[in-house]
Amino acid sequence: MLKVLLPALLTISLHSAYAAKMATPNKEMNTVLTELNKKGGRPIETLTAGEARKQPTPADAVKAVMETKKDMPKALVSIKEVQVNGADGPIPARIYIPEGGIKPMPVVVYYHGGGFVIADNNVYDATPRSLADQTKSIFISVEYRKGPEHKFPAAHDDAFAAYKWVLANAGSFGGDPKRVAVAGESAGGNLALNVAIRARDEKVQIPAHELIIYPIAGSYMGTASYKENANAKPLNREMMGWFMNQYLSDPKQKDDKRINLLTANFQGLNDATIITAQIDPLRSEGFELAEKMKAQGVDVKYKNYKGVTHEFFGMAPVLKEAREAQKLAAKDLTKAFKQ
């Protein structure tokens, strides 16, 4: 009987230890998480990809919180839906053009998050909308094929194809093709940095800046932040394993340099901004990514925000840390475009 109980007791004690170390979300962050919990979403790691894509999102929770606030400022941008080149045919994209921008405007190619499996431009509308206004740059948020329907490296190939399309067509929507940066959150942060690396390797114009927000940058799920935040919301360790299983054809692909960016070569890239969240399994690899890029000669500004979780960056209307992080990102992008 004791032999049967020991593994279960060990699992319980490990989960308890991880939970004990996990930081407490601050008041504003907790309000969003409480609202998300009210929406009754099921654990994504227990669902099919199709079911997971229908679950309530942190963006839904933010909208619910915003309904209780009045007279909130809105980003002044116009929106245009377009089709751009993917690696295997056209893919949708959304162009955000800020009011008051001086043409030709700098351009930022933005990649949304979702573990290479879920989410879309609607879910991640807040970031490009806000940053386009703050930087007076055109943001173009591009879709990409997702797993399990389209396995690795489909999303990565689409991301690079879309970047090349922007370089060739920026002038058609008021952009300056000589001033193009990349940005992304979570899986999108991985894609953005991969685009910069591939542009260098294939002798394509490299991005003027890489804005990398809580990226998927490693493949080891035993880091300090994975242990601390094994049961965190809205992203936990089991979800990350599920995402990788959906996107990768073979578990060995997790060691590919495009997934495990910590093994990649960053020499010759332009400066970068890397932002992480304290209550996030991906925090440790984001910090390690910044250190490895610095060691290879890339000028990197790294900032970790305490008391907040994965997905916090787009929550500026209801979260002070998001406003601060967006201000930092906008400042760094603006500086890069002036160089």
C-alpha positions as CSV (number, residue, x, y, z in Angstrom):
1,M,0.0,0.0,0.0
2,L,2.8,2.4,0.9
3,K,4.5,1.8,-2.5
4,V,1.2,2.7,-4.2
5,L,0.8,5.9,-2.1
6,L,4.4,7.2,-2.4
7,P,4.3,8.4,-6.0
8,A,0.9,10.2,-5.4
9,L,2.2,11.8,-2.2
10,L,5.4,12.9,-3.9
11,T,3.4,14.5,-6.7
12,I,1.2,16.3,-4.2
13,S,4.2,17.6,-2.2
14,L,5.9,18.8,-5.4
15,H,2.8,20.6,-6.6
16,S,2.5,22.1,-3.1
17,A,6.1,23.2,-3.1
18,Y,5.7,24.9,-6.5
19,A,2.5,26.6,-5.4
20,A,4.1,27.9,-2.2
21,K,6.8,29.6,-4.3
22,M,4.5,31.2,-6.8
23,A,4.2,34.9,-6.4
24,T,0.8,36.5,-5.7
25,P,-0.7,38.6,-8.5
26,N,-1.2,42.2,-7.6
27,K,-4.6,43.7,-7.1
28,E,-5.3,44.8,-10.7
29,M,-3.9,41.5,-12.1
30,N,-6.0,39.5,-9.7
31,T,-9.1,41.4,-10.8
32,V,-8.5,40.2,-14.4
33,L,-7.8,36.6,-13.3
34,T,-10.9,36.6,-11.2
35,E,-13.0,37.8,-14.2
36,L,-11.3,35.1,-16.4
37,N,-12.2,32.4,-13.8
38,K,-15.8,33.6,-13.8
39,K,-16.1,32.8,-17.5
40,G,-15.7,29.1,-16.7
41,G,-13.1,28.1,-19.2
42,R,-12.0,24.5,-19.2
43,P,-8.3,23.5,-18.9
44,I,-6.9,23.9,-22.4
45,E,-4.6,20.9,-22.0
46,T,-7.6,18.6,-21.7
47,L,-9.2,19.8,-24.9
48,T,-8.8,19.3,-28.7
49,A,-7.3,22.3,-30.6
50,G,-10.8,23.1,-31.9
51,E,-12.3,23.2,-28.5
52,A,-9.4,25.2,-27.1
53,R,-9.9,27.9,-29.7
54,K,-13.4,28.5,-28.3
55,Q,-12.4,29.0,-24.7
56,P,-12.6,32.4,-23.0
57,T,-9.4,34.4,-23.2
58,P,-7.6,36.9,-21.0
59,A,-8.7,39.5,-23.5
60,D,-12.3,38.6,-22.8
61,A,-11.6,39.1,-19.1
62,V,-10.0,42.5,-19.7
63,K,-13.0,43.6,-21.7
64,A,-15.3,42.6,-18.8
65,V,-13.2,44.7,-16.4
66,M,-13.2,47.6,-18.8
67,E,-17.0,47.7,-18.7
68,T,-16.8,48.9,-15.1
69,K,-14.5,51.8,-16.1
70,K,-15.6,55.0,-17.8
71,D,-13.9,57.7,-20.0
72,M,-11.0,55.5,-20.9
73,P,-8.7,56.8,-23.6
74,K,-8.7,54.9,-26.9
75,A,-5.9,54.5,-29.4
76,L,-6.4,56.6,-32.5
77,V,-5.8,54.2,-35.4
78,S,-7.5,53.2,-38.5
79,I,-7.8,49.5,-39.4
80,K,-7.4,47.8,-42.8
81,E,-7.8,44.0,-43.4
82,V,-5.5,42.6,-46.1
83,Q,-4.1,39.4,-47.4
84,V,-0.3,38.9,-47.4
85,N,1.9,36.1,-48.7
86,G,2.4,33.1,-46.5
87,A,4.8,30.3,-47.3
88,D,2.0,28.3,-48.8
89,G,-0.6,30.8,-50.0
90,P,-2.2,34.0,-48.8
91,I,-2.8,34.6,-45.1
92,P,-4.9,37.3,-43.4
93,A,-3.3,40.4,-41.8
94,R,-4.5,43.5,-40.1
95,I,-2.9,46.9,-40.7
96,Y,-3.1,49.5,-37.9
97,I,-2.4,53.1,-39.2
98,P,-2.0,55.7,-36.4
99,E,-3.6,59.1,-36.7
100,G,-1.0,61.9,-36.9
101,G,1.8,59.7,-38.3
102,I,4.1,61.3,-40.9
103,K,4.3,59.2,-44.1
104,P,6.2,57.2,-44.9
105,M,5.9,55.8,-41.4
106,P,8.0,53.1,-39.8
107,V,6.5,49.6,-39.8
108,V,6.3,46.9,-37.2
109,V,5.4,43.3,-38.2
110,Y,3.6,41.9,-35.2
111,Y,3.0,38.2,-34.5
112,H,0.3,37.2,-31.9
113,G,0.7,34.5,-29.3
114,G,-1.2,31.3,-28.6
115,G,1.4,28.5,-28.4
116,F,1.4,28.1,-32.3
117,V,-2.1,26.6,-31.9
118,I,-4.8,29.0,-30.6
119,A,-5.7,32.7,-30.8
120,D,-5.8,35.2,-33.6
121,N,-5.5,38.9,-34.5
122,N,-8.8,39.6,-32.7
123,V,-7.6,38.1,-29.4
124,Y,-4.3,40.1,-29.6
125,D,-5.8,43.3,-31.0
126,A,-4.8,45.4,-28.0
127,T,-1.0,45.4,-28.4
128,P,-0.7,46.5,-32.0
129,R,-3.5,49.0,-31.6
130,S,-1.9,50.7,-28.6
131,L,1.7,50.6,-29.8
132,A,0.8,51.9,-33.3
133,D,-0.7,55.0,-31.6
134,Q,2.2,55.4,-29.1
135,T,5.0,55.1,-31.7
136,K,3.2,56.7,-34.7
137,S,4.3,53.6,-36.6
138,I,2.2,51.3,-38.8
139,F,1.7,47.9,-37.2
140,I,0.7,44.9,-39.3
141,S,-0.5,41.9,-37.4
142,V,-0.1,38.8,-39.5
143,E,-1.8,35.4,-39.1
144,Y,0.1,32.1,-39.6
145,R,-0.9,28.5,-40.0
146,K,-1.3,26.7,-36.7
147,G,-0.9,23.2,-35.3
148,P,-2.1,20.5,-35.2
149,E,-3.5,21.0,-38.7
150,H,-0.2,22.6,-39.8
151,K,2.9,21.2,-38.1
152,F,6.3,22.8,-37.4
153,P,7.7,24.8,-39.2
154,A,4.5,26.0,-40.9
155,A,4.0,29.0,-38.5
156,H,7.7,29.9,-38.8
157,D,7.7,29.8,-42.5
158,D,4.6,31.9,-42.8
159,A,6.1,34.5,-40.4
160,F,9.2,35.0,-42.6
161,A,7.1,35.0,-45.8
162,A,4.9,37.7,-44.3
163,Y,7.9,39.8,-43.3
164,K,9.3,39.7,-46.8
165,W,5.9,40.7,-48.2
166,V,6.0,43.7,-45.9
167,L,9.4,44.8,-47.1
168,A,8.2,44.6,-50.7
169,N,4.9,46.3,-50.1
170,A,5.3,48.7,-47.2
171,G,5.0,51.7,-49.5
172,S,1.5,50.7,-50.7
173,F,0.1,51.4,-47.2
174,G,2.2,54.4,-46.3
175,G,5.1,52.6,-44.7
176,D,8.8,53.1,-45.0
177,P,10.4,49.8,-46.3
178,K,13.8,50.9,-44.9
179,R,12.4,51.1,-41.3
180,V,10.8,47.8,-40.5
181,A,10.9,46.1,-37.1
182,V,9.4,42.9,-35.7
183,A,7.4,42.3,-32.5
184,G,5.6,39.4,-30.9
185,E,4.1,38.0,-27.7
186,S,4.7,34.4,-26.4
187,A,4.8,32.1,-29.5
188,G,4.8,35.3,-31.5
189,G,7.9,36.5,-29.7
190,N,9.6,33.3,-30.8
191,L,8.4,33.9,-34.4
192,A,9.6,37.5,-34.4
193,L,13.1,36.6,-33.3
194,N,13.3,33.7,-35.8
195,V,12.4,36.1,-38.5
196,A,15.3,38.4,-37.6
197,I,17.7,35.4,-37.6
198,R,16.5,34.0,-40.9
199,A,16.6,37.5,-42.5
200,R,20.3,37.7,-41.5
201,D,21.0,34.2,-42.7
202,E,19.3,34.7,-46.1
203,K,20.8,38.2,-46.6
204,V,17.4,39.9,-46.4
205,Q,17.1,43.3,-44.7
206,I,17.2,42.6,-41.0
207,P,14.6,44.1,-38.7
208,A,15.5,47.5,-37.2
209,H,14.5,46.2,-33.7
210,E,13.1,43.1,-32.1
211,L,10.4,43.6,-29.5
212,I,10.1,40.2,-27.8
213,I,7.5,39.8,-25.1
214,Y,7.5,36.7,-22.8
215,P,8.7,34.5,-25.6
216,I,8.8,30.8,-26.0
217,A,12.6,30.6,-26.1
218,G,13.6,27.3,-24.6
219,S,12.4,23.7,-24.4
220,Y,13.4,22.7,-20.9
221,M,10.4,22.7,-18.5
222,G,12.4,22.3,-15.4
223,T,13.5,26.0,-15.0
224,A,13.0,28.0,-11.8
225,S,10.0,29.8,-13.3
226,Y,8.4,26.5,-14.6
227,K,8.7,25.1,-11.1
228,E,7.3,28.3,-9.4
229,N,4.5,28.7,-11.9
230,A,3.6,25.1,-12.7
231,N,0.0,25.8,-11.9
232,A,-0.2,29.5,-12.8
233,K,-3.0,31.2,-14.8
234,P,-3.5,31.9,-17.6
235,L,-0.4,29.8,-18.7
236,N,0.9,26.8,-16.8
237,R,3.3,23.9,-17.5
238,E,0.8,21.4,-18.6
239,M,-0.5,23.9,-21.2
240,M,3.0,24.4,-22.6
241,G,3.4,20.7,-23.0
242,W,0.1,20.5,-24.8
243,F,1.1,23.3,-27.2
244,M,4.3,21.6,-28.1
245,N,2.5,18.3,-28.7
246,Q,0.0,20.0,-31.0
247,Y,2.6,21.9,-33.1
248,L,5.5,19.5,-33.3
249,S,5.5,16.3,-35.4
250,D,8.2,14.7,-33.3
251,P,9.2,15.4,-29.7
252,K,12.9,15.7,-30.9
253,Q,11.9,18.9,-32.7
254,K,11.8,20.7,-29.4
255,D,15.6,20.9,-29.7
256,D,15.5,22.6,-33.1
257,K,17.1,26.0,-32.8
258,R,13.9,27.6,-34.0
259,I,12.0,26.3,-31.0
260,N,14.9,26.3,-28.5
261,L,16.2,29.7,-29.3
262,L,18.6,29.5,-26.4
263,T,20.9,27.5,-28.8
264,A,20.6,29.9,-31.7
265,N,23.1,32.4,-33.2
266,F,22.2,36.0,-32.6
267,Q,25.3,37.7,-33.9
268,G,24.7,40.6,-36.2
269,L,21.1,41.3,-35.1
270,N,20.0,44.8,-34.3
271,D,19.0,45.9,-30.8
272,A,16.2,44.2,-28.9
273,T,13.8,44.7,-26.1
274,I,12.8,41.6,-24.0
275,I,9.9,41.8,-21.5
276,T,8.9,39.1,-19.1
277,A,6.3,38.6,-16.3
278,Q,7.1,37.3,-12.9
279,I,4.2,34.8,-12.7
280,D,4.9,33.0,-15.9
281,P,6.5,29.6,-16.7
282,L,8.4,31.3,-19.5
283,R,10.2,34.0,-17.3
284,S,13.4,32.1,-16.8
285,E,14.0,31.4,-20.5
286,G,13.2,35.0,-21.4
287,F,15.9,36.2,-19.0
288,E,18.3,33.6,-20.3
289,L,17.6,34.6,-23.9
290,A,18.4,38.2,-23.0
291,E,21.7,37.1,-21.5
292,K,22.7,34.9,-24.4
293,M,21.9,37.7,-26.9
294,K,24.0,40.2,-24.9
295,A,26.9,37.7,-24.8
296,Q,26.8,37.5,-28.6
297,G,27.0,41.3,-29.0
298,V,23.3,42.3,-29.3
299,D,22.3,45.4,-27.5
300,V,19.4,44.1,-25.3
301,K,17.2,45.9,-22.9
302,Y,15.5,43.4,-20.5
303,K,12.7,44.1,-18.0
304,N,10.8,41.8,-15.8
305,Y,7.5,43.0,-14.3
306,K,6.5,41.8,-10.9
307,G,3.0,40.8,-9.7
308,V,1.7,40.1,-13.2
309,T,1.2,37.0,-15.3
310,H,1.7,35.8,-18.9
311,E,-0.5,37.9,-21.2
312,F,-0.3,41.1,-19.1
313,F,1.3,43.2,-21.8
314,G,-1.9,43.9,-23.7
315,M,-3.9,44.9,-20.6
316,A,-2.9,48.5,-20.5
317,P,-6.5,49.8,-19.9
318,V,-6.7,48.0,-16.6
319,L,-3.2,47.3,-15.5
320,K,-0.4,49.7,-14.5
321,E,2.4,47.4,-15.3
322,A,1.1,46.9,-18.9
323,R,1.1,50.7,-19.4
324,E,4.6,50.9,-18.1
325,A,5.8,48.0,-20.3
326,Q,4.1,49.5,-23.4
327,K,5.7,52.8,-22.7
328,L,9.1,51.1,-22.5
329,A,8.5,49.2,-25.7
330,A,7.3,52.3,-27.6
331,K,10.3,54.3,-26.5
332,D,12.7,51.6,-27.7
333,L,11.0,51.1,-31.0
334,T,10.9,54.9,-31.6
335,K,14.6,55.1,-30.8
336,A,15.5,52.3,-33.1
337,F,13.7,53.9,-36.0
338,K,15.7,57.1,-35.6
339,Q,19.0,55.4,-35.8
